[in-house]
Amino acid sequence: MQAGITLIEMLVVMTLIGLAVGIAYPTVSGGLSEIRLRGAAEEAQTFFLQAKQYADRRQEVVQLTIDPEGNLLRALSETGRWLETLEFKDGIAVAGRNEAHSVILFPGSPPPAFELMLAAGEGERLGFRVNVLTGLPEEWEGGE
């Protein structure tokens, strides 16, 4: 007598695996989208802090531009010697206003009220707003 797997047994196992993957995929892909969104929001906060730190250390005004059309943030010093760009990818988009707008970061002064909202996937939104008292960015989900 020879032991082995029949074709029907193999088809049943493959069908069960296919069903399990089909059920789990939306949950897993939704979780990845949220991870990407959270990572992009943290990267944007770091970018803001880097621009503010440059203004303070170099004693130069820095213009921080939010460009929804280009899906990016850009920091430019007043002398033009420093230019940094943060481009959002992997399905992350700048949300909120449709036109580009700028914030001016003055050296040695608290940053202006500033908010950035990012969107991903199925309407997930996350961003940050700058606390004008501490000057630090705080996570923000868009509500008040």
C-alpha positions as CSV (number, residue, x, y, z in Angstrom):
1,M,0.0,0.0,0.0
2,Q,1.3,3.4,-1.0
3,A,0.6,6.6,1.1
4,G,0.1,9.9,-0.6
5,I,-2.2,12.9,-1.2
6,T,-5.0,12.7,-3.6
7,L,-5.9,15.5,-6.1
8,I,-9.2,16.1,-4.3
9,E,-7.4,16.6,-0.9
10,M,-4.9,19.0,-2.5
11,L,-7.8,21.0,-4.1
12,V,-9.6,21.2,-0.7
13,V,-6.5,22.5,1.0
14,M,-5.8,25.0,-1.8
15,T,-9.4,26.3,-1.6
16,L,-9.2,26.7,2.2
17,I,-5.9,28.7,1.8
18,G,-7.5,30.9,-0.9
19,L,-10.5,31.6,1.4
20,A,-8.2,32.5,4.3
21,V,-6.1,34.9,2.2
22,G,-9.3,36.4,0.7
23,I,-10.7,37.1,4.1
24,A,-7.4,38.4,5.7
25,Y,-6.2,40.6,2.8
26,P,-8.4,43.7,3.3
27,T,-7.5,43.8,7.0
28,V,-3.8,43.5,6.3
29,S,-3.7,46.0,3.5
30,G,-5.7,48.5,5.6
31,G,-3.2,48.1,8.4
32,L,-0.3,48.8,6.0
33,S,-2.0,51.9,4.7
34,E,-2.4,53.2,8.3
35,I,1.3,52.4,9.0
36,R,2.4,54.3,5.9
37,L,0.2,57.3,6.9
38,R,1.5,57.4,10.4
39,G,5.1,57.2,9.1
40,A,4.5,60.0,6.6
41,A,3.0,62.2,9.4
42,E,6.0,61.6,11.6
43,E,8.3,62.4,8.7
44,A,6.5,65.6,8.1
45,Q,6.8,66.6,11.7
46,T,10.5,65.9,11.6
47,F,10.8,68.0,8.4
48,F,9.0,70.9,10.1
49,L,11.3,70.7,13.2
50,Q,14.3,70.6,10.9
51,A,13.2,73.8,9.1
52,K,12.6,75.6,12.4
53,Q,15.9,74.4,13.7
54,Y,17.7,75.7,10.6
55,A,16.0,79.1,11.0
56,D,17.1,79.3,14.6
57,R,20.7,78.1,14.2
58,R,21.5,80.0,11.0
59,Q,19.5,83.1,12.0
60,E,17.7,83.0,8.6
61,V,14.1,83.2,7.7
62,V,12.8,79.9,6.3
63,Q,9.8,79.6,4.0
64,L,7.9,76.3,4.5
65,T,5.6,75.6,1.5
66,I,2.8,73.0,1.5
67,D,2.1,72.0,-2.1
68,P,-0.9,69.7,-2.5
69,E,-0.6,69.6,-6.3
70,G,3.0,68.5,-6.1
71,N,2.2,66.4,-3.0
72,L,5.2,67.8,-1.1
73,L,6.7,70.1,1.5
74,R,9.5,72.4,0.6
75,A,11.7,74.5,2.9
76,L,13.8,77.3,1.5
77,S,16.0,79.7,3.4
78,E,15.9,83.4,2.6
79,T,19.4,83.3,1.1
80,G,18.5,80.3,-1.0
81,R,21.5,78.4,0.3
82,W,19.3,75.7,1.9
83,L,16.5,73.9,0.1
84,E,14.9,70.7,1.3
85,T,12.0,68.9,-0.1
86,L,9.8,66.1,1.3
87,E,7.8,64.3,-1.3
88,F,4.9,62.0,-0.2
89,K,4.6,58.7,-2.0
90,D,3.0,55.3,-1.5
91,G,-0.6,56.6,-1.8
92,I,-0.1,59.4,0.8
93,A,-1.5,62.8,-0.3
94,V,-1.5,66.3,1.2
95,A,-5.2,66.9,2.1
96,G,-7.1,70.0,3.0
97,R,-6.5,73.1,0.9
98,N,-6.1,72.6,-2.8
99,E,-3.6,75.4,-3.5
100,A,-0.1,75.8,-2.3
101,H,0.5,77.9,0.7
102,S,3.4,78.9,2.8
103,V,4.4,79.5,6.4
104,I,7.3,81.8,7.4
105,L,9.6,80.6,10.2
106,F,11.4,83.4,11.8
107,P,14.6,82.8,13.8
108,G,14.2,82.9,17.6
109,S,10.5,83.4,17.5
110,P,7.7,80.9,18.1
111,P,6.3,79.3,15.0
112,P,3.0,80.4,13.6
113,A,-0.2,78.4,14.0
114,F,0.3,75.6,11.4
115,E,-1.5,72.5,10.4
116,L,-0.8,69.8,7.9
117,M,-3.3,67.0,7.0
118,L,-2.3,63.9,5.1
119,A,-4.7,61.3,3.6
120,A,-4.3,57.7,2.5
121,G,-6.3,54.8,1.2
122,E,-9.9,54.6,2.2
123,G,-10.3,58.2,3.6
124,E,-7.9,57.7,6.5
125,R,-6.5,61.1,7.6
126,L,-3.8,62.0,10.0
127,G,-1.6,65.1,10.3
128,F,-0.1,67.4,12.8
129,R,-0.6,70.9,14.1
130,V,2.0,73.1,15.8
131,N,1.3,74.1,19.4
132,V,2.1,77.9,19.4
133,L,2.9,77.8,23.1
134,T,5.5,75.0,22.9
135,G,6.5,75.3,19.3
136,L,6.2,71.6,18.9
137,P,4.1,69.6,16.5
138,E,1.4,67.4,17.9
139,E,-0.5,64.6,16.2
140,W,-3.9,65.8,14.8
141,E,-6.7,63.8,13.2
142,G,-8.5,66.8,11.8
143,G,-11.1,67.4,14.5
144,E,-11.1,70.2,17.0
